[in-house]
Amino acid sequence: MSDTLTRLTEILAQRRQADPESSYVASLHHKGLNKILEKVGEEAFETVIAAKDGDTDQVIYETADLWFHSMVMLSHLGLEPQQILNELDRRFGLSGHDEKAARSQEK
Ligand SMILES: N=c1c2ncn([C@@H]3O[C@H](COP(=O)(O)OP(=O)(O)OP(=O)(O)O)[C@@H](O)[C@H]3O)c2ncn1[C@@H]1O[C@H](COP(=O)(O)O)[C@@H](O)[C@H]1O
């Protein structure tokens, strides 16, 4: 995992026990899954709008917000970002054709 993702993962784990008054991450966990999912949806929408507008600086900014809130969601669900990276790595081993077959077998 990249140093940035590793560092952020560690900080997010620490902040689960932090004071919601002083930590934004703790405040999201305190508000619960629905609030976290609302933020993921909001940031995804803002990313799409920035891309449609062709505003590349804004795309970078909003995608960072989207990745960050997605990582808070994973943390809330007890999942590790490494599990997502493992899934992406697994797909490297599949051709487009094999990938479709694997997906249809999963269903
Ligand atoms: N990477 C981030 C990060 N990215 C975005 N944000 C926050 O995400 C929010 C983005 O939502 P919006 O733009 O909708 O802003 P908002 O209006 O304040 O949000 P709402 O009131 O609608 O919930 C802002 O409050 C940003 O500050 C982040 N907050 C924290 N981090 C990282 O998380 C670490 C822990 O943060 P704390 O929990 O605050 O200590 C920090 O050290 C950073 O590394």
PDBQT file of the ligand as one rigid body, heavy atoms in Angstrom, charges set to zero:
ROOT
HETATM    1  N1  LIG A 201      -8.107  13.816   4.728  1.00  0.00    +0.000 NA
HETATM    2  C1  LIG A 201      -8.917  14.352   5.503  1.00  0.00    +0.000 A 
HETATM    3  C2  LIG A 201     -10.072  15.066   5.010  1.00  0.00    +0.000 A 
HETATM    4  N2  LIG A 201     -10.502  15.307   3.755  1.00  0.00    +0.000 NA
HETATM    5  C3  LIG A 201     -11.647  16.004   3.879  1.00  0.00    +0.000 A 
HETATM    6  N3  LIG A 201     -11.919  16.231   5.197  1.00  0.00    +0.000 N 
HETATM    7  C4  LIG A 201     -13.068  16.944   5.776  1.00  0.00    +0.000 C 
HETATM    8  O1  LIG A 201     -14.212  16.508   5.080  1.00  0.00    +0.000 OA
HETATM    9  C5  LIG A 201     -15.164  17.535   5.068  1.00  0.00    +0.000 C 
HETATM   10  C6  LIG A 201     -15.651  17.675   3.632  1.00  0.00    +0.000 C 
HETATM   11  O2  LIG A 201     -16.992  17.861   3.660  1.00  0.00    +0.000 OA
HETATM   12  P1  LIG A 201     -17.641  19.180   3.081  1.00  0.00    +0.000 P 
HETATM   13  O3  LIG A 201     -16.783  19.758   2.011  1.00  0.00    +0.000 OA
HETATM   14  O4  LIG A 201     -19.019  18.819   2.738  1.00  0.00    +0.000 OA
HETATM   15  O5  LIG A 201     -17.548  20.134   4.361  1.00  0.00    +0.000 OA
HETATM   16  P2  LIG A 201     -18.538  20.327   5.570  1.00  0.00    +0.000 P 
HETATM   17  O6  LIG A 201     -19.602  21.287   5.127  1.00  0.00    +0.000 OA
HETATM   18  O7  LIG A 201     -17.685  20.755   6.738  1.00  0.00    +0.000 OA
HETATM   19  O8  LIG A 201     -19.200  18.889   5.914  1.00  0.00    +0.000 OA
HETATM   20  P3  LIG A 201     -20.641  18.564   6.544  1.00  0.00    +0.000 P 
HETATM   21  O9  LIG A 201     -20.922  19.566   7.639  1.00  0.00    +0.000 OA
HETATM   22  O10 LIG A 201     -21.630  18.606   5.413  1.00  0.00    +0.000 OA
HETATM   23  O11 LIG A 201     -20.504  17.150   7.107  1.00  0.00    +0.000 OA
HETATM   24  C7  LIG A 201     -14.499  18.816   5.567  1.00  0.00    +0.000 C 
HETATM   25  O12 LIG A 201     -14.901  19.094   6.909  1.00  0.00    +0.000 OA
HETATM   26  C8  LIG A 201     -13.005  18.449   5.522  1.00  0.00    +0.000 C 
HETATM   27  O13 LIG A 201     -12.264  19.066   6.559  1.00  0.00    +0.000 OA
HETATM   28  C9  LIG A 201     -10.968  15.640   5.926  1.00  0.00    +0.000 A 
HETATM   29  N4  LIG A 201     -10.784  15.549   7.281  1.00  0.00    +0.000 NA
HETATM   30  C10 LIG A 201      -9.703  14.858   7.735  1.00  0.00    +0.000 A 
HETATM   31  N5  LIG A 201      -8.766  14.265   6.883  1.00  0.00    +0.000 N 
HETATM   32  C11 LIG A 201      -7.637  13.479   7.422  1.00  0.00    +0.000 C 
HETATM   33  O14 LIG A 201      -8.088  12.805   8.588  1.00  0.00    +0.000 OA
HETATM   34  C12 LIG A 201      -7.194  13.080   9.655  1.00  0.00    +0.000 C 
HETATM   35  C13 LIG A 201      -7.951  13.076  10.961  1.00  0.00    +0.000 C 
HETATM   36  O15 LIG A 201      -8.855  14.172  10.998  1.00  0.00    +0.000 OA
HETATM   37  P4  LIG A 201      -9.611  14.533  12.354  1.00  0.00    +0.000 P 
HETATM   38  O16 LIG A 201     -10.521  13.411  12.677  1.00  0.00    +0.000 OA
HETATM   39  O17 LIG A 201     -10.350  15.813  12.118  1.00  0.00    +0.000 OA
HETATM   40  O18 LIG A 201      -8.534  14.687  13.415  1.00  0.00    +0.000 OA
HETATM   41  C14 LIG A 201      -6.552  14.427   9.302  1.00  0.00    +0.000 C 
HETATM   42  O19 LIG A 201      -5.301  14.520   9.897  1.00  0.00    +0.000 OA
HETATM   43  C15 LIG A 201      -6.439  14.339   7.794  1.00  0.00    +0.000 C 
HETATM   44  O20 LIG A 201      -5.259  13.618   7.463  1.00  0.00    +0.000 OA
ENDROOT
TORSDOF 0
